[in-house]
Amino acid sequence: MSYSELLKPINSFLQCATPQEWIEEAIKPENFSMLLLDHLICELKAAQSAMFLIRKYAVDKSGGNALLDWLQPFEQLIYKREGNWRELAAKNKLTKSVIPKSDSPYGQDLIDKMVLLIKEELHHFYQVLEMMDHYGVEYKSITPSRYAKGMLKHVKTHEPETLVDKLICGAYIEARSCERFAELAPHVDKRLGDFYISLLRSEARHYQDYLELAQSIAPASIKAKVEHFGKIEADLITSPDADFKFHSGMPNQAK
């Protein structure tokens, strides 16, 4: 399947395309380091979010603690600047053999999809570190963008609506990432462009996995919810945003 075919369902799912103004801002040399840094953090955040869902909804305390221990080297590199990033690839050994807690109504399907997502996001995390090393981009702390928080603040506060809404938000984050990698790929050098294209297949599957989980858990059709969060997501993408990041909105033209 060509990547243009892969993008058709993504583009019909998203309620707006990335504005040309964002693409023009993204390809400016002065924003190159920020894009890589924010991409790196987004991969870790995606893994953390998926792991949170497993820990909260599908495993007991001991299983949750085991998951935290497994993620620790990746988090320590970012939050404490501890460890050698080159050793992380060998630490990405999570398996689907995590046992659901007996009273979990979500169980193995949630675990299977989220474990695969976590493994892939952390593989991408390592690949972004390789790219940063190749291009001489040093790691530094950056502030999070408004994007994910802007969607998650609309999540309902009672179950199973909370979980369903979070899964739908996850679908939009993955779909937008996929769309932006495709938009950026033609404008960067071949090595980075090939890397972005290589991410499309897994990102496209991630958004579908989130949606399938959401529908399997919801007591009724999620179509209206998907539409609701799609409008919120599109507004975040098309409204003015002074903080340029991978998922930021319309660049502040006054900069």
Backbone as CSV, one residue per row, in Angstrom:
resi,resn,N_x,N_y,N_z,CA_x,CA_y,CA_z,C_x,C_y,C_z
1,MET,0.841,-1.202,0.000,0.000,0.000,0.000,0.876,1.251,0.000
2,SER,0.606,2.169,-0.931,1.365,3.419,-0.963,0.971,4.281,0.222
3,TYR,1.857,5.209,0.576,1.520,6.010,1.745,0.378,6.974,1.458
4,SER,0.137,7.298,0.187,-1.030,8.137,-0.124,-2.327,7.370,0.138
5,GLU,-2.319,6.066,-0.138,-3.480,5.236,0.171,-3.664,5.114,1.681
6,LEU,-2.547,4.988,2.382,-2.573,4.876,3.836,-3.189,6.121,4.469
7,LEU,-2.971,7.269,3.830,-3.421,8.539,4.401,-4.897,8.845,4.123
8,LYS,-5.507,8.150,3.174,-6.906,8.461,2.834,-7.839,8.383,4.041
9,PRO,-7.835,7.277,4.816,-8.714,7.248,5.984,-8.319,8.265,7.054
10,ILE,-7.023,8.555,7.168,-6.561,9.569,8.126,-7.152,10.926,7.756
11,ASN,-7.033,11.279,6.481,-7.490,12.595,6.041,-9.008,12.742,6.108
12,SER,-9.731,11.630,5.966,-11.186,11.718,6.107,-11.610,11.728,7.578
13,PHE,-10.766,11.170,8.436,-11.050,11.171,9.876,-10.828,12.555,10.478
14,LEU,-9.709,13.175,10.133,-9.418,14.516,10.637,-10.372,15.526,10.008
15,GLN,-10.803,16.506,10.785,-11.777,17.476,10.282,-11.134,18.673,9.591
16,CYS,-9.813,18.740,9.603,-9.113,19.780,8.851,-7.721,19.281,8.507
17,ALA,-7.158,19.859,7.465,-5.766,19.571,7.124,-4.859,20.530,7.892
18,THR,-3.609,20.134,8.040,-2.627,21.046,8.630,-2.520,22.296,7.762
19,PRO,-2.631,23.492,8.352,-2.530,24.719,7.554,-1.160,24.841,6.875
20,GLN,-1.160,25.377,5.681,0.100,25.592,4.953,1.042,26.488,5.758
21,GLU,0.472,27.405,6.525,1.300,28.300,7.338,2.118,27.533,8.363
22,TRP,1.547,26.436,8.925,2.304,25.627,9.884,3.454,24.919,9.163
23,ILE,3.199,24.387,7.992,4.253,23.694,7.233,5.391,24.657,6.918
24,GLU,5.040,25.861,6.496,6.064,26.862,6.173,6.897,27.218,7.393
25,GLU,6.250,27.282,8.551,6.975,27.560,9.801,7.857,26.371,10.185
26,ALA,7.331,25.176,9.990,8.036,23.964,10.412,9.326,23.736,9.649
27,ILE,9.376,24.166,8.391,10.565,23.880,7.583,11.620,24.987,7.668
28,LYS,11.366,26.000,8.498,12.393,27.022,8.721,13.554,26.410,9.511
29,PRO,14.787,26.692,9.115,15.946,26.088,9.803,15.955,26.325,11.307
30,GLU,15.451,27.474,11.734,15.495,27.779,13.169,14.531,26.917,13.984
31,ASN,13.610,26.226,13.325,12.666,25.369,14.041,13.008,23.887,13.964
32,PHE,14.098,23.562,13.293,14.476,22.159,13.094,14.694,21.437,14.421
33,SER,15.468,22.035,15.305,15.766,21.395,16.592,14.512,21.235,17.431
34,MET,13.650,22.244,17.445,12.426,22.174,18.243,11.529,21.040,17.759
35,LEU,11.433,20.869,16.446,10.587,19.786,15.918,11.090,18.422,16.368
36,LEU,12.393,18.211,16.307,12.942,16.925,16.736,12.768,16.720,18.234
37,LEU,13.030,17.765,19.010,12.875,17.661,20.467,11.427,17.364,20.847
38,ASP,10.496,18.064,20.224,9.095,17.862,20.557,8.620,16.496,20.081
39,HIS,9.109,16.063,18.926,8.792,14.711,18.445,9.268,13.672,19.456
40,LEU,10.472,13.851,19.968,11.015,12.919,20.962,10.089,12.821,22.180
41,ILE,9.703,13.976,22.709,8.844,14.002,23.896,7.467,13.422,23.580
42,CYS,6.959,13.684,22.385,5.650,13.135,22.004,5.665,11.610,21.992
43,GLU,6.762,11.011,21.541,6.852,9.542,21.526,6.815,8.995,22.949
44,LEU,7.550,9.634,23.863,7.540,9.180,25.250,6.167,9.387,25.876
45,LYS,5.547,10.536,25.622,4.225,10.816,26.181,3.188,9.817,25.676
46,ALA,3.295,9.427,24.402,2.360,8.454,23.849,2.505,7.114,24.565
47,ALA,3.754,6.712,24.813,3.995,5.458,25.541,3.483,5.557,26.971
48,GLN,3.726,6.694,27.629,3.266,6.877,29.003,1.738,6.846,29.085
49,SER,1.076,7.482,28.130,-0.385,7.523,28.143,-0.969,6.126,27.974
50,ALA,-0.395,5.344,27.056,-0.866,3.975,26.848,-0.608,3.117,28.083
51,MET,0.546,3.324,28.702,0.869,2.550,29.899,-0.061,2.920,31.050
52,PHE,-0.418,4.189,31.153,-1.360,4.616,32.190,-2.697,3.885,32.030
53,LEU,-3.154,3.748,30.778,-4.426,3.068,30.541,-4.359,1.601,30.979
54,ILE,-3.249,0.927,30.678,-3.101,-0.466,31.114,-3.104,-0.542,32.636
55,ARG,-2.338,0.333,33.270,-2.198,0.282,34.733,-3.523,0.613,35.427
56,LYS,-4.255,1.569,34.882,-5.501,1.983,35.532,-6.634,0.994,35.297
57,TYR,-6.695,0.416,34.105,-7.889,-0.326,33.713,-7.711,-1.832,33.536
58,ALA,-6.476,-2.343,33.518,-6.353,-3.745,33.106,-5.444,-4.626,33.946
59,VAL,-4.615,-4.075,34.820,-3.727,-4.943,35.603,-3.809,-4.597,37.086
60,ASP,-3.360,-5.529,37.901,-3.333,-5.274,39.338,-2.098,-4.455,39.702
61,LYS,-1.926,-4.179,40.990,-0.856,-3.280,41.433,0.526,-3.813,41.087
62,SER,0.742,-5.119,41.276,2.065,-5.675,40.989,2.385,-5.591,39.497
63,GLY,1.363,-5.845,38.673,1.559,-5.706,37.234,1.847,-4.265,36.845
64,GLY,1.154,-3.337,37.495,1.385,-1.919,37.240,2.778,-1.483,37.637
65,ASN,3.258,-1.993,38.780,4.605,-1.647,39.224,5.663,-2.199,38.276
66,ALA,5.418,-3.391,37.750,6.355,-3.980,36.789,6.447,-3.120,35.527
67,LEU,5.302,-2.593,35.105,5.294,-1.716,33.934,6.078,-0.431,34.201
68,LEU,5.901,0.142,35.382,6.633,1.360,35.735,8.136,1.127,35.736
69,ASP,8.545,-0.010,36.278,9.969,-0.348,36.315,10.537,-0.457,34.905
70,TRP,9.740,-1.036,34.029,10.192,-1.226,32.655,10.365,0.111,31.929
71,LEU,9.485,1.076,32.205,9.553,2.377,31.532,10.622,3.292,32.127
72,GLN,11.066,2.981,33.316,11.937,3.891,34.076,13.188,4.362,33.320
73,PRO,13.940,3.491,32.625,15.153,3.988,31.946,14.870,5.060,30.905
74,PHE,13.727,4.952,30.242,13.363,5.932,29.221,13.013,7.272,29.876
75,GLU,12.284,7.208,30.978,11.908,8.435,31.685,13.113,9.085,32.351
76,GLN,14.003,8.270,32.902,15.185,8.825,33.573,16.070,9.593,32.602
77,LEU,16.152,9.107,31.365,16.963,9.804,30.367,16.432,11.213,30.127
78,ILE,15.105,11.336,30.077,14.491,12.631,29.782,14.403,13.521,31.018
79,TYR,13.910,12.964,32.116,13.612,13.803,33.278,14.798,14.011,34.216
80,LYS,15.743,13.067,34.203,16.894,13.184,35.104,18.232,13.231,34.379
81,ARG,18.188,13.112,33.053,19.408,13.083,32.240,20.346,11.965,32.690
82,GLU,19.780,10.832,33.067,20.570,9.693,33.534,20.534,8.564,32.510
83,GLY,21.675,7.884,32.347,21.725,6.728,31.460,22.275,7.066,30.086
84,ASN,22.592,6.028,29.333,23.119,6.156,27.982,22.019,5.818,26.991
85,TRP,21.657,6.771,26.150,20.533,6.553,25.232,20.776,5.378,24.296
86,ARG,22.048,5.089,24.001,22.352,3.991,23.070,21.983,2.619,23.640
87,GLU,21.783,2.549,24.952,21.437,1.281,25.579,19.924,1.031,25.629
88,LEU,19.140,2.026,25.245,17.689,1.912,25.415,17.056,0.887,24.476
89,ALA,17.604,0.727,23.285,17.000,-0.209,22.332,16.931,-1.612,22.918
90,ALA,17.940,-1.985,23.699,17.981,-3.325,24.290,17.028,-3.468,25.470
91,LYS,16.503,-2.352,25.955,15.608,-2.389,27.129,14.130,-2.433,26.746
92,ASN,13.824,-2.365,25.450,12.434,-2.309,24.990,11.901,-3.732,24.810
93,LYS,11.690,-4.440,25.933,11.383,-5.872,25.900,10.009,-6.213,26.485
94,LEU,9.122,-5.255,26.543,7.789,-5.519,27.078,7.063,-6.551,26.213
95,THR,6.294,-7.434,26.842,5.525,-8.437,26.089,4.049,-8.346,26.467
96,LYS,3.227,-9.042,25.683,1.786,-9.043,25.928,1.384,-10.011,27.031
97,SER,2.352,-10.614,27.690,2.025,-11.631,28.697,1.605,-11.020,30.029
98,VAL,1.430,-9.695,30.069,0.903,-9.055,31.269,-0.511,-9.591,31.502
99,ILE,-0.802,-10.043,32.709,-2.096,-10.673,32.986,-3.104,-9.624,33.448
100,PRO,-4.289,-9.582,32.838,-5.294,-8.628,33.303,-5.757,-8.981,34.721
101,LYS,-6.059,-7.957,35.482,-6.637,-8.251,36.791,-8.015,-8.884,36.585
102,SER,-8.424,-9.740,37.492,-9.602,-10.576,37.272,-10.899,-9.782,37.140
103,ASP,-10.962,-8.594,37.755,-12.208,-7.832,37.699,-12.212,-6.782,36.578
104,SER,-11.224,-6.846,35.689,-11.164,-5.863,34.617,-12.184,-6.182,33.530
105,PRO,-13.063,-5.226,33.197,-14.019,-5.473,32.117,-13.389,-5.287,30.736
106,TYR,-12.151,-4.809,30.691,-11.518,-4.470,29.411,-10.515,-5.543,28.988
107,GLY,-9.688,-5.990,29.934,-8.877,-7.176,29.745,-7.839,-7.154,28.661
108,GLN,-7.701,-8.314,28.018,-6.545,-8.574,27.178,-6.512,-7.736,25.900
109,ASP,-7.655,-7.366,25.364,-7.649,-6.577,24.133,-6.996,-5.224,24.364
110,LEU,-7.337,-4.587,25.488,-6.705,-3.321,25.847,-5.200,-3.520,26.016
111,ILE,-4.806,-4.562,26.722,-3.386,-4.825,26.948,-2.661,-5.077,25.627
112,ASP,-3.233,-5.946,24.794,-2.552,-6.302,23.546,-2.301,-5.083,22.662
113,LYS,-3.326,-4.264,22.481,-3.181,-3.096,21.613,-2.229,-2.062,22.219
114,MET,-2.345,-1.824,23.523,-1.513,-0.809,24.154,-0.058,-1.253,24.297
115,VAL,0.187,-2.541,24.539,1.569,-3.023,24.629,2.266,-2.862,23.283
116,LEU,1.585,-3.222,22.205,2.180,-3.042,20.885,2.454,-1.569,20.618
117,LEU,1.512,-0.716,20.986,1.700,0.718,20.796,2.894,1.224,21.604
118,ILE,2.994,0.820,22.861,4.104,1.256,23.710,5.443,0.848,23.109
119,LYS,5.543,-0.407,22.698,6.800,-0.896,22.120,7.181,-0.091,20.880
120,GLU,6.193,0.200,20.044,6.492,0.947,18.824,6.840,2.402,19.126
121,GLU,6.126,3.019,20.059,6.427,4.414,20.388,7.831,4.540,20.978
122,LEU,8.226,3.595,21.799,9.567,3.669,22.387,10.658,3.306,21.379
123,HIS,10.325,2.483,20.412,11.259,2.254,19.303,11.435,3.546,18.515
124,HIS,10.331,4.252,18.278,10.413,5.543,17.586,11.193,6.557,18.431
125,PHE,10.977,6.536,19.739,11.721,7.407,20.663,13.223,7.219,20.453
126,TYR,13.639,5.959,20.392,15.055,5.660,20.185,15.508,6.141,18.805
127,GLN,14.671,5.959,17.804,15.024,6.400,16.454,15.163,7.921,16.380
128,VAL,14.319,8.653,17.114,14.455,10.114,17.132,15.767,10.497,17.812
129,LEU,16.143,9.792,18.868,17.441,10.049,19.503,18.586,9.833,18.506
130,GLU,18.455,8.797,17.683,19.463,8.563,16.636,19.511,9.734,15.660
131,MET,18.343,10.239,15.288,18.285,11.380,14.381,18.910,12.620,15.020
132,MET,18.612,12.849,16.278,19.192,13.985,16.982,20.711,13.878,17.030
133,ASP,21.197,12.670,17.263,22.644,12.444,17.285,23.238,12.728,15.905
134,HIS,22.570,12.251,14.863,23.050,12.435,13.493,23.120,13.923,13.129
135,TYR,22.100,14.683,13.515,22.037,16.097,13.138,22.672,17.032,14.178
136,GLY,23.213,16.465,15.240,23.870,17.287,16.252,22.925,18.123,17.081
137,VAL,21.711,17.607,17.311,20.723,18.327,18.132,20.851,17.842,19.575
138,GLU,21.184,18.725,20.481,21.325,18.383,21.893,19.964,18.369,22.579
139,TYR,19.794,17.410,23.496,18.544,17.382,24.249,18.486,18.551,25.216
140,LYS,17.321,19.172,25.315,17.057,20.186,26.338,15.584,20.110,26.683
141,SER,15.242,20.556,27.870,13.845,20.545,28.300,13.054,21.586,27.523
142,ILE,11.831,21.224,27.148,10.945,22.170,26.470,9.567,22.098,27.138
143,THR,8.807,23.154,26.965,7.465,23.179,27.551,6.505,22.399,26.655
144,PRO,5.501,21.754,27.243,4.539,21.022,26.416,3.649,21.983,25.642
145,SER,3.170,21.528,24.491,2.241,22.351,23.714,0.853,22.276,24.341
146,ARG,-0.039,23.093,23.865,-1.403,23.156,24.394,-2.275,22.009,23.884
147,TYR,-1.789,21.285,22.876,-2.625,20.410,22.050,-3.308,19.292,22.843
148,ALA,-2.536,18.396,23.439,-3.144,17.255,24.136,-3.994,17.727,25.318
149,LYS,-3.460,18.664,26.070,-4.209,19.192,27.223,-5.507,19.855,26.753
150,GLY,-5.444,20.506,25.608,-6.620,21.180,25.073,-7.744,20.215,24.726
151,MET,-7.385,18.994,24.350,-8.417,17.983,24.095,-8.841,17.281,25.375
152,LEU,-7.873,16.916,26.200,-8.178,16.113,27.389,-9.032,16.858,28.413
153,LYS,-9.020,18.182,28.365,-9.852,18.910,29.339,-11.341,18.740,29.053
154,HIS,-11.689,18.183,27.882,-13.088,17.939,27.533,-13.522,16.503,27.844
155,VAL,-12.617,15.721,28.409,-12.938,14.327,28.736,-13.928,14.274,29.894
156,LYS,-14.936,13.414,29.783,-15.928,13.260,30.852,-15.267,12.676,32.112
157,THR,-15.887,12.897,33.249,-15.271,12.495,34.524,-15.912,11.259,35.138
158,HIS,-16.749,10.548,34.386,-17.330,9.311,34.913,-17.110,8.177,33.915
159,GLU,-16.931,6.982,34.460,-16.658,5.814,33.616,-17.975,5.185,33.110
160,PRO,-17.955,4.534,31.942,-16.763,4.331,31.101,-16.486,5.489,30.163
161,GLU,-17.232,6.616,30.329,-17.055,7.741,29.419,-15.632,8.297,29.466
162,THR,-15.026,8.319,30.648,-13.661,8.839,30.773,-12.711,8.056,29.877
163,LEU,-12.750,6.744,29.978,-11.863,5.903,29.175,-12.163,6.052,27.691
164,VAL,-13.432,6.032,27.332,-13.812,6.156,25.917,-13.302,7.482,25.344
165,ASP,-13.507,8.574,26.085,-13.060,9.886,25.609,-11.540,9.944,25.469
166,LYS,-10.830,9.363,26.430,-9.358,9.367,26.347,-8.872,8.574,25.139
167,LEU,-9.538,7.482,24.845,-9.165,6.681,23.682,-9.417,7.452,22.382
168,ILE,-10.511,8.188,22.328,-10.801,8.994,21.136,-9.767,10.110,20.985
169,CYS,-9.396,10.732,22.098,-8.327,11.746,22.048,-7.033,11.126,21.531
170,GLY,-6.719,9.923,22.020,-5.526,9.225,21.550,-5.570,8.986,20.053
171,ALA,-6.747,8.645,19.536,-6.894,8.418,18.093,-6.578,9.689,17.307
172,TYR,-7.074,10.824,17.785,-6.812,12.074,17.072,-5.338,12.468,17.128
173,ILE,-4.692,12.270,18.270,-3.269,12.600,18.390,-2.445,11.766,17.410
174,GLU,-2.741,10.469,17.334,-2.011,9.591,16.425,-2.288,9.954,14.963
175,ALA,-3.550,10.232,14.641,-3.901,10.570,13.264,-3.239,11.877,12.830
176,ARG,-3.243,12.876,13.707,-2.604,14.150,13.365,-1.103,13.968,13.201
177,SER,-0.494,13.154,14.040,0.944,12.891,13.899,1.224,12.294,12.527
178,CYS,0.427,11.326,12.143,0.586,10.665,10.846,0.483,11.688,9.709
179,GLU,-0.539,12.510,9.776,-0.744,13.507,8.727,0.425,14.477,8.647
180,ARG,0.952,14.895,9.800,2.044,15.878,9.774,3.369,15.264,9.326
181,PHE,3.621,14.005,9.677,4.827,13.357,9.152,4.789,13.342,7.622
182,ALA,3.630,13.033,7.073,3.489,12.987,5.610,3.669,14.370,4.994
183,GLU,3.163,15.407,5.674,3.304,16.767,5.165,4.760,17.242,5.215
184,LEU,5.476,16.839,6.250,6.854,17.304,6.411,7.841,16.564,5.518
185,ALA,7.558,15.296,5.255,8.540,14.430,4.582,9.125,15.023,3.293
186,PRO,8.307,15.631,2.409,8.894,16.147,1.163,9.795,17.372,1.357
187,HIS,9.752,17.987,2.531,10.444,19.263,2.738,11.741,19.132,3.533
188,VAL,12.077,17.934,3.967,13.303,17.729,4.758,14.259,16.856,3.958
189,ASP,15.479,16.677,4.462,16.429,15.868,3.695,15.987,14.407,3.659
190,LYS,16.621,13.626,2.779,16.142,12.272,2.505,16.148,11.390,3.741
191,ARG,17.176,11.493,4.562,17.255,10.626,5.741,16.075,10.864,6.671
192,LEU,15.808,12.128,6.979,14.700,12.441,7.877,13.357,12.182,7.198
193,GLY,13.264,12.500,5.921,12.022,12.256,5.194,11.668,10.777,5.134
194,ASP,12.665,9.942,4.894,12.432,8.495,4.878,11.985,8.003,6.254
195,PHE,12.565,8.582,7.297,12.173,8.223,8.664,10.704,8.589,8.900
196,TYR,10.315,9.785,8.521,8.919,10.195,8.714,7.960,9.264,7.966
197,ILE,8.295,8.917,6.736,7.428,8.015,5.965,7.364,6.639,6.626
198,SER,8.473,6.196,7.204,8.494,4.882,7.863,7.564,4.820,9.063
199,LEU,7.235,5.980,9.630,6.373,6.022,10.812,4.881,5.933,10.455
200,LEU,4.542,6.172,9.206,3.132,6.328,8.854,2.298,5.081,9.118
201,ARG,2.836,3.915,8.793,2.029,2.703,8.912,1.630,2.429,10.363
202,SER,2.593,2.551,11.278,2.264,2.282,12.681,1.368,3.370,13.248
203,GLU,1.615,4.628,12.904,0.769,5.705,13.416,-0.670,5.546,12.917
204,ALA,-0.813,5.135,11.662,-2.154,4.932,11.103,-2.869,3.794,11.821
205,ARG,-2.149,2.743,12.151,-2.769,1.627,12.868,-3.104,2.030,14.298
206,HIS,-2.263,2.846,14.918,-2.520,3.265,16.299,-3.849,3.996,16.419
207,TYR,-4.132,4.888,15.487,-5.390,5.643,15.599,-6.582,4.697,15.464
208,GLN,-6.452,3.707,14.582,-7.535,2.740,14.411,-7.701,1.867,15.649
209,ASP,-6.592,1.480,16.264,-6.659,0.680,17.491,-7.370,1.443,18.602
210,TYR,-7.052,2.711,18.733,-7.716,3.530,19.751,-9.224,3.598,19.500
211,LEU,-9.605,3.810,18.252,-11.025,3.908,17.927,-11.749,2.585,18.162
212,GLU,-11.130,1.484,17.769,-11.748,0.171,17.965,-11.938,-0.129,19.447
213,LEU,-10.936,0.204,20.253,-11.072,0.015,21.692,-12.191,0.876,22.252
214,ALA,-12.237,2.128,21.824,-13.270,3.045,22.313,-14.662,2.499,22.013
215,GLN,-14.870,2.019,20.776,-16.192,1.514,20.407,-16.520,0.216,21.149
216,SER,-15.522,-0.617,21.387,-15.774,-1.887,22.088,-16.141,-1.670,23.552
217,ILE,-15.685,-0.572,24.118,-15.928,-0.270,25.531,-17.199,0.560,25.722
218,ALA,-17.497,1.415,24.766,-18.650,2.310,24.886,-19.966,1.524,24.838
219,PRO,-20.944,1.944,25.621,-22.242,1.255,25.621,-23.087,1.569,24.392
220,ALA,-22.697,2.595,23.636,-23.449,2.980,22.440,-22.470,3.466,21.375
221,SER,-22.987,3.861,20.237,-22.130,4.342,19.155,-21.294,5.537,19.611
222,ILE,-20.041,5.580,19.165,-19.152,6.697,19.532,-19.126,7.758,18.436
223,LYS,-19.957,7.626,17.427,-19.889,8.542,16.285,-20.006,10.007,16.710
224,ALA,-20.964,10.319,17.586,-21.149,11.709,18.019,-19.953,12.195,18.828
225,LYS,-19.391,11.325,19.666,-18.207,11.694,20.443,-17.012,11.973,19.533
226,VAL,-16.840,11.116,18.533,-15.735,11.297,17.589,-15.877,12.641,16.874
227,GLU,-17.094,12.957,16.474,-17.362,14.239,15.814,-17.061,15.409,16.753
228,HIS,-17.472,15.279,18.005,-17.257,16.327,19.012,-15.771,16.600,19.220
229,PHE,-14.994,15.538,19.433,-13.565,15.731,19.661,-12.849,16.143,18.375
230,GLY,-13.398,15.763,17.231,-12.822,16.205,15.965,-12.907,17.713,15.799
231,LYS,-14.018,18.293,16.233,-14.166,19.753,16.171,-13.179,20.440,17.116
232,ILE,-13.020,19.881,18.311,-12.067,20.444,19.274,-10.654,20.374,18.709
233,GLU,-10.298,19.227,18.139,-8.964,19.031,17.579,-8.715,19.998,16.425
234,ALA,-9.689,20.129,15.544,-9.538,21.014,14.388,-9.367,22.469,14.829
235,ASP,-10.074,22.865,15.874,-9.931,24.234,16.384,-8.526,24.474,16.932
236,LEU,-7.980,23.480,17.635,-6.612,23.612,18.151,-5.590,23.712,17.022
237,ILE,-5.852,23.053,15.911,-4.936,23.042,14.773,-5.022,24.325,13.948
238,THR,-6.207,24.922,13.873,-6.404,26.068,12.976,-6.435,27.417,13.690
239,SER,-6.500,27.433,15.029,-6.537,28.708,15.743,-5.112,29.203,16.031
240,PRO,-4.937,30.507,16.231,-3.602,31.068,16.453,-2.914,30.454,17.676
241,ASP,-1.624,30.228,17.547,-0.850,29.571,18.595,0.557,30.167,18.593
242,ALA,0.909,30.844,19.674,2.210,31.502,19.750,3.358,30.540,20.023
243,ASP,3.050,29.320,20.444,4.080,28.360,20.846,4.250,27.304,19.758
244,PHE,5.283,27.421,18.947,5.459,26.478,17.839,5.961,25.123,18.337
245,LYS,5.172,24.078,18.017,5.525,22.695,18.369,5.013,21.770,17.264
246,PHE,5.252,20.469,17.427,4.853,19.506,16.408,3.331,19.491,16.203
247,HIS,2.577,19.664,17.292,1.122,19.650,17.193,0.506,21.035,17.393
248,SER,1.276,22.083,17.172,0.752,23.424,17.437,-0.216,23.878,16.357
249,GLY,-0.918,24.963,16.670,-1.904,25.502,15.756,-1.297,26.476,14.775
250,MET,-2.109,27.425,14.326,-1.648,28.405,13.335,-0.525,29.239,13.931
251,PRO,0.620,29.312,13.268,1.751,30.083,13.823,1.392,31.532,14.047
252,ASN,1.935,32.078,15.089,1.739,33.487,15.403,2.532,34.308,14.382
253,GLN,1.828,34.968,13.507,2.502,35.669,12.416,3.249,36.909,12.885
254,ALA,3.019,37.295,14.145,3.715,38.479,14.668,5.142,38.161,15.070
255,LYS,5.498,36.855,15.083,6.836,36.485,15.522,7.898,37.020,14.578
